[in-house]
Structure formats: structure tokens, C-alpha cells
Amino acid sequence: MFFTIIIFIILFWSTIYILDLYFRHSKSSRYIKLLRHYGLSFAPFQFRLYFTQLEHYSSPYFVQEFVEKILSSPKRTKLIALWFTIGAFISLIFYVTTPIYLLHLLLSEFSSTFLSEKQNSTPKSETIQPSYTLRLLHAPIFLPLHEHINAGITPVLPGLNLPLSHMPIFVAVLIIASILHEAGHAIAAASSNVRVTGLGFFVFAIYPGAFTEVEPTELDRCSCAQKLRIYGAGVWHNIILAFFGFFLLLLIPVIFKPFYSNNAGVVVTGISPRSGLYGQTGLQLGHQILRVNQCKVRNSDDWFACLSGKISTNHSIGFLAQYRAVSRMTASEDKVARSEGEVQCCSEFNVTNTTHICFRYLSPIKKAQHSHQQFKSQYFPNFQILKLNLGFKNVKKGQLI
């Protein structure tokens, strides 16, 4: 799918570029007039729209006139100057700290790659298995270090690591970020008495963007503080946009609260392929977990607390079930196998129709008189409660879970 998209993009832009060359060399007056009227230009894998070339604007510096309307009030001018002064200071901090952060990510990636190669070269008999403490239960998936090679900087490639269904949102965010970025440069330049000579948009392959042009001689006459305000205005606006998006993300639960129920359990959003609950007979995406044994699960905090409590419990918690129900799912001794550190005892059952849950006896069966009443306690809920705890609400009487 990814290579199909790449081929389509190459063919599309190649066709556009060839047609542009053909109409230009044929000296088509209509085509050339159309390009000049709308400020259009084409290059390999690129399309540009330049606003100062629009003939129906009386002034070649219409962008400057638009920005000057914003700066018409003296009080507003002081606020804008203060705004971009703060932006210049913040941008300067990011200019110094960003290379340090990128260097840290690069070193982390190299160290992760080195550790991964070292672990892969270690014989299996000498491989040290990672040990996890209870505090790591708050991690969604337990993975060894060598599986976390990506250090955080990943190029966004639609169709490869970005679903195509996310493309409209991705393009819309890029357009909004580009407009605010260039608007920052334009307003900061106008506030420093630097004329804005042009403002345009472009599309490179599939990525949209924008650009601003100012009068170079007037920019050279500016002081260092004014240049910092102009150059850092775009980054400053992107930082504000990022914080706005972050707070909007935090407010999503509040905004959509009337449409969803809260504290009604946790929903399965992903299952590790190494889990015993993985597969057609295990948990599925969208399943709602309400309990872990007798521990109620209302939200993610309850989920981690229930798991932590079960692991830290010294005694074994079992379930009291009728013998005839368990016997139908009890595997024969010769059918019990161990695969990837997990006991597999379902080979003799039709796993496509029944659950993956099966039983085997670790000690000989000892029948006791009135065993149902003798062993019934708070640690051994009855079989019907077991069904409810596992989420099988619609199981009919006598049907296996």
C-alpha cells in the first residue's frame, strides 16, 4: 500500500510538471495569463501560490496594509511588542536547548541499538530475563529494552506509520500551523516597521506549507532585538498552538462527557501477541472488563490496583466449581504441553467453539463429603459468579464458559 501511494504521488506530480512545461513552451497566452493572475507557479513535486502577484489588488504591498490595520491602535501596538518580546525570549531558550535534547535522543538511540545487538548475540541459555516490579504495572505493555529502539524522533510517512484515515486531520493541522507561523512573522515584521512584500502557500509532495517575504534592506536595518522578534515569531506561535492543542486534549473528556459513561470499567484497546489472552478465543478489542476476580474495575487506576493486589497476595485464590463442569474441560496428562513458558492444555478441545480456558489436576482427586459446603468461603466464589467476573453475562445455564 505504501509503495502504491509513492508511485501515485510520483505519477501525479510528473504529469503536472510535464503539462506545465508543455503549456509554457507552447507560449499559451491563456495559461501564462492565468499563472500571473493568480500568482501560480509549478516546480518538481511543488506547487506555489504567491499573493503579491494578484493584479486585482491596487497595492503591491496589500499584506502590509492588512497588518497595519491590526497595529492601528497604540495600546494594541505595545501589547503586540510585548507579546513578541516574550516569544523571542522563549524561542531563544528553545534554540539553545533543542540541540541538547536532540543529541540526548541520538545517544539514547545508539545505546539502545548497542544493547539490542549485545542481547541478540548472547546465547539463549545465558540470556538474562528482565525482572519487573509492581510499580511497572502502570506500563501498558512490558517489553524488553531492545524493543524500545525508537528514541522519539520518527518521520511521519502517510501510509507507513500514519494511517491514511488520519491524513485529512494531519493536513488540516499542518495548514493551521503554517498559517499561524507565517502570520507571526508578518505581524512581528510590521510591528518593527519592516514591509511585508509577499505571503504565499505551497504544497511539496503531500505536505502543505506557507512562507512570508519581507523587505530585505529594511530587515537589515533592524536592531538585534527586533530581528529576534521577527525570526522567533513563527516558532513562538507554534509553541502556543502546541500548548493549546495539549490543553484541548486534556479537555476532551470534559467536552465529550455527555456522550460517554465514566467509571464503567476499562475497554480492551490492545493485546500483546505473547499474552495468553491473545487470539480468537481470548480477549478482543472493545471488550469491557468489569472485575478481576472479586476486585471491581471502574477505571484504569482500579485496573492497575487490582492487578497489583492479585500479584502481591500471598494466598492462592480459587473458584469453587461443580465437578461435572470442570471435568468436561480437564485435559488428559498426555495432552498437556508447555509452550513459550505457558502451559497449553487445549490441544484436545475444539478451541474454535469453546474458550481457551482448560484445567489439569496437579494432585489426585480427593472427594469429600459435603465438599460444596466444606470449602465454600470468601476466597472461593461459586461458578456462576466466576462467569460474571469474566464478563460472560449471557451464558446460559449448563453452558461452558
C-alpha positions in Angstrom: 0.0 0.0 0.0 2.8 2.4 0.9 4.6 1.9 -2.4 1.4 2.3 -4.3 0.9 5.7 -2.7 4.5 6.7 -3.6 4.1 5.6 -7.2 0.8 7.6 -7.4 2.4 10.7 -6.0 5.3 10.5 -8.4 3.0 10.0 -11.4 0.7 12.8 -10.3 3.5 15.4 -9.9 5.3 14.2 -13.0 2.1 14.8 -15.1 1.6 18.2 -13.6 5.2 19.3 -14.3 5.1 17.9 -17.9 1.9 19.8 -18.6 3.3 23.0 -17.1 6.4 22.7 -19.3 4.3 22.0 -22.4 2.0 25.0 -22.0 4.9 27.3 -21.2 7.0 26.2 -24.3 3.9 26.4 -26.5 3.5 30.0 -25.2 -0.1 29.6 -24.4 -1.2 33.2 -23.6 -4.3 32.0 -21.6 -2.2 29.7 -19.4 0.5 32.3 -18.8 -2.1 34.9 -18.0 -3.8 32.5 -15.6 -0.5 31.9 -13.8 0.2 35.6 -13.5 -3.3 36.5 -12.4 -3.4 34.0 -9.5 0.3 34.0 -8.7 0.7 30.3 -9.5 4.0 28.5 -10.2 5.0 24.9 -10.5 8.2 23.0 -9.8 9.1 19.3 -9.5 6.8 18.0 -6.7 5.9 21.5 -5.7 3.1 24.0 -6.2 3.2 27.6 -5.1 0.7 30.4 -4.7 2.2 33.9 -4.2 -0.3 36.6 -3.2 1.6 39.8 -4.2 1.2 38.9 -7.9 -2.6 39.3 -7.8 -3.5 42.0 -10.3 -6.8 43.0 -8.7 -5.0 44.4 -5.6 -4.3 48.1 -6.1 -1.1 48.0 -3.9 1.7 45.5 -4.3 2.1 45.6 -0.5 -1.5 44.6 0.3 -0.3 42.3 3.1 1.5 45.2 4.7 -1.7 47.2 4.6 -3.7 44.4 6.2 -1.2 44.0 9.0 -1.1 47.8 9.6 -4.8 47.7 10.4 -4.0 45.4 13.3 -1.4 47.8 14.6 -3.6 50.9 14.2 -4.1 51.3 18.0 -1.1 52.5 20.1 -2.2 50.3 23.0 -2.5 47.3 20.8 0.9 48.0 19.3 2.5 47.9 22.8 0.8 44.6 23.6 1.9 43.1 20.4 5.5 44.3 21.0 5.4 42.7 24.5 3.9 39.5 23.0 6.7 39.1 20.5 9.4 40.1 23.0 8.3 37.2 25.2 8.2 35.0 22.1 11.8 36.0 21.2 13.0 35.0 24.7 11.2 31.7 24.7 12.4 30.9 21.1 16.0 31.7 22.2 15.7 29.2 25.0 14.4 26.5 22.6 17.2 27.4 20.2 19.8 26.5 22.9 18.0 23.5 24.5 16.7 21.8 21.4 20.1 20.7 20.0 21.0 19.3 23.5 17.7 17.3 23.5 18.3 16.0 20.0 21.8 14.9 21.0 20.4 13.1 24.0 17.9 11.3 21.8 20.6 10.4 19.3 22.9 8.9 22.1 19.9 7.1 23.5 19.2 5.5 20.2 22.8 4.4 19.7 22.9 2.9 23.2 19.6 1.1 22.7 20.9 -0.3 19.4 24.2 -1.4 21.0 22.3 -3.1 23.9 20.0 -4.8 21.4 22.9 -6.2 19.4 24.6 -7.4 22.6 21.4 -9.2 23.8 20.9 -10.8 20.4 24.4 -12.1 20.4 24.0 -13.7 23.9 23.3 -17.4 23.9 19.7 -18.3 24.9 20.9 -20.3 27.9 22.7 -17.3 29.2 20.1 -14.8 28.4 19.1 -12.7 31.4 15.3 -12.4 31.7 14.1 -9.0 32.7 12.5 -8.7 36.1 9.6 -6.4 36.6 8.5 -4.8 39.9 5.0 -4.0 40.8 5.4 -0.3 40.0 5.9 -1.2 36.4 2.3 -2.4 36.2 1.4 1.1 35.2 3.2 0.5 31.9 0.7 -0.7 29.2 2.9 -3.4 27.9 6.0 -5.0 29.4 8.7 -5.0 26.7 12.5 -5.6 26.9 14.8 -2.7 26.4 15.8 -3.8 22.9 12.3 -3.4 21.7 12.3 0.3 22.5 14.9 1.3 19.9 13.0 4.3 18.6 14.1 7.2 20.7 11.2 9.5 20.0 12.0 11.2 16.6 10.1 9.4 13.9 9.4 10.9 10.4 5.7 10.9 9.7 5.1 8.9 6.5 1.4 8.6 5.5 0.5 5.0 4.7 3.6 3.7 6.6 3.4 4.9 10.2 0.4 7.2 9.7 -3.0 5.7 8.8 -4.4 7.1 5.6 -7.7 7.8 7.5 -5.7 10.4 9.6 -4.5 12.3 6.6 -7.3 14.9 6.5 -6.6 15.8 10.2 -2.9 15.7 9.6 -3.1 18.1 6.6 -5.5 20.4 8.4 -3.2 20.7 11.4 -0.2 21.5 9.1 -2.2 24.2 7.3 -3.3 25.8 10.6 0.3 25.6 12.0 1.7 27.1 8.8 -0.7 30.0 8.7 -0.2 30.9 12.3 3.6 30.5 11.9 3.8 32.9 8.9 1.2 35.3 10.4 3.6 35.6 13.4 6.5 36.6 11.1 4.3 39.1 9.2 2.9 40.8 12.2 6.2 40.9 14.0 7.9 42.4 10.9 5.1 45.1 10.5 5.4 46.0 14.2 9.1 46.7 13.6 8.4 48.9 10.6 9.6 46.2 8.1 7.4 45.9 5.0 5.9 42.5 4.2 6.3 42.2 0.4 4.6 38.8 0.0 2.8 35.9 1.5 2.3 32.6 -0.1 1.4 28.9 0.2 2.9 25.8 -1.3 2.4 22.1 -1.4 5.5 19.9 -1.5 4.5 16.3 -2.5 1.7 15.9 0.0 2.9 18.4 2.7 1.3 21.9 2.7 3.2 24.9 4.0 3.4 28.7 3.8 6.0 31.4 3.6 6.4 35.2 4.2 8.7 37.6 2.4 9.8 40.9 3.8 11.9 43.8 2.5 15.5 42.7 3.0 17.1 46.1 3.2 14.6 47.2 5.9 15.2 44.0 7.8 19.0 44.6 7.8 18.5 48.0 9.4 16.6 46.4 12.4 18.3 46.0 15.7 19.2 42.6 17.1 16.2 42.6 19.4 13.9 43.4 16.5 15.4 40.6 14.4 15.0 38.2 17.2 11.3 39.2 17.5 10.8 38.7 13.7 12.7 35.4 13.4 11.3 33.9 16.6 7.6 34.9 16.0 6.8 31.8 13.9 8.3 29.4 16.5 6.6 31.3 19.3 3.2 30.9 17.6 3.8 27.2 17.0 4.6 26.8 20.7 1.4 28.5 21.7 -0.5 26.3 19.3 1.1 23.2 20.7 0.1 24.2 24.3 -3.4 25.0 23.1 -3.7 21.5 21.5 -2.3 19.9 24.7 -4.9 21.6 26.9 -7.6 20.8 24.3 -6.6 17.2 24.6 -6.9 17.3 28.4 -10.4 18.9 28.0 -11.7 16.2 25.6 -13.1 14.0 28.4 -14.9 17.0 29.8 -16.2 18.1 26.4 -17.5 14.7 25.4 -18.6 13.7 28.9 -22.3 13.9 28.0 -21.8 11.4 25.2 -19.9 8.7 27.2 -20.2 6.9 30.5 -17.4 7.2 33.0 -16.1 4.8 35.6 -18.0 1.9 34.0 -15.0 -0.4 33.5 -12.0 -0.5 31.2 -12.0 -1.2 27.5 -9.5 -3.5 25.8 -7.6 -1.4 23.2 -4.7 -3.8 22.5 -3.4 -7.2 23.4 0.2 -8.4 23.3 0.7 -11.4 21.0 2.6 -13.1 23.8 -0.3 -12.9 26.2 -2.4 -16.0 27.0 -5.5 -13.8 26.3 -4.4 -13.2 22.7 -6.3 -14.9 19.8 -9.8 -15.5 18.7 -10.8 -17.3 21.9 -9.2 -14.6 24.2 -10.0 -11.0 24.8 -11.0 -9.0 21.8 -10.7 -5.3 21.1 -13.6 -3.4 22.6 -14.2 -6.0 25.4 -15.2 -4.3 28.6 -13.5 -5.5 31.8 -15.7 -5.1 35.0 -13.9 -7.2 37.5 -10.6 -9.0 38.2 -11.8 -11.8 40.5 -13.6 -10.0 43.3 -11.9 -6.7 42.6 -14.2 -4.2 40.9 -12.7 -2.3 37.9 -14.2 1.1 37.3 -11.2 2.9 35.6 -7.6 2.5 34.8 -6.5 3.2 38.3 -8.7 0.3 39.6 -7.3 -1.9 36.9 -3.7 -1.5 37.9 -4.6 -1.6 41.6 -6.5 -4.9 41.1 -3.6 -6.5 39.2 -1.1 -5.2 41.8 -3.2 -6.6 44.6 -3.5 -10.1 43.0 0.2 -10.4 42.4 1.1 -9.2 45.9 -1.4 -11.6 47.6 0.3 -14.5 49.3 -2.6 -17.0 49.3 -4.0 -18.5 46.2 -7.5 -17.5 45.2 -9.5 -20.2 43.6 -13.0 -20.8 42.3 -15.5 -23.4 43.5 -17.0 -25.2 40.5 -19.1 -28.3 40.1 -17.1 -31.4 39.2 -19.1 -32.2 36.1 -18.4 -28.7 34.7 -14.6 -28.9 35.3 -14.3 -32.5 34.1 -15.5 -31.6 30.7 -12.7 -29.1 30.3 -10.0 -31.2 32.1 -7.1 -32.2 29.8 -5.5 -35.6 29.7 -2.0 -35.8 31.1 -0.5 -36.8 27.7 -2.1 -33.7 26.1 -0.6 -31.2 28.5 2.4 -29.3 26.9 4.5 -26.3 27.7 5.0 -23.7 25.0 6.9 -20.4 25.4 6.8 -20.6 29.2 3.0 -21.2 29.3 1.1 -24.4 30.0 -1.0 -25.4 26.9 -3.8 -27.9 27.6 -6.3 -27.1 24.9 -5.0 -29.3 22.1 -7.7 -32.0 22.6 -10.5 -29.5 22.7 -12.2 -27.7 19.8 -10.8 -24.2 20.5 -12.9 -22.7 17.8 -16.1 -23.3 19.6 -15.1 -23.2 23.3 -12.9 -21.0 25.4 -9.2 -21.3 25.7 -9.6 -21.9 29.4 -8.9 -25.5 30.4 -7.9 -27.4 33.5 -5.5 -30.1 34.6 -5.1 -31.8 38.0 -1.8 -31.3 39.9 -2.7 -33.8 42.6 -5.1 -36.8 42.8 -8.7 -36.1 43.2 -10.0 -36.5 46.8 -13.7 -36.4 47.1 -15.0 -35.2 50.5 -18.5 -35.4 51.8 -20.4 -32.2 51.6 -17.4 -30.7 49.8 -19.5 -27.9 48.4 -20.4 -26.6 51.9 -17.0 -27.5 53.4 -14.8 -25.4 51.1 -17.1 -22.6 50.3 -15.6 -19.3 51.6 -15.0 -15.8 50.5 -11.9 -17.0 48.6 -13.9 -19.5 46.5 -16.8 -17.8 44.8 -19.3 -20.1 43.1 -19.1 -20.9 39.4 -21.9 -18.5 38.4 -20.0 -15.6 39.9 -16.9 -16.7 38.0 -18.9 -16.3 34.8 -19.9 -12.8 35.8 -16.4 -11.8 36.8 -15.0 -12.9 33.4 -17.7 -10.8 31.7 -19.8 -13.7 30.3 -23.1 -12.2 31.3 -25.2 -14.0 28.7 -24.0 -17.6 29.4 -27.0 -19.9 29.6 -27.3 -22.4 32.4 -25.2 -25.5 31.7 -23.2 -23.8 29.0 -19.4 -23.8 29.4 -17.7 -20.5 29.7 
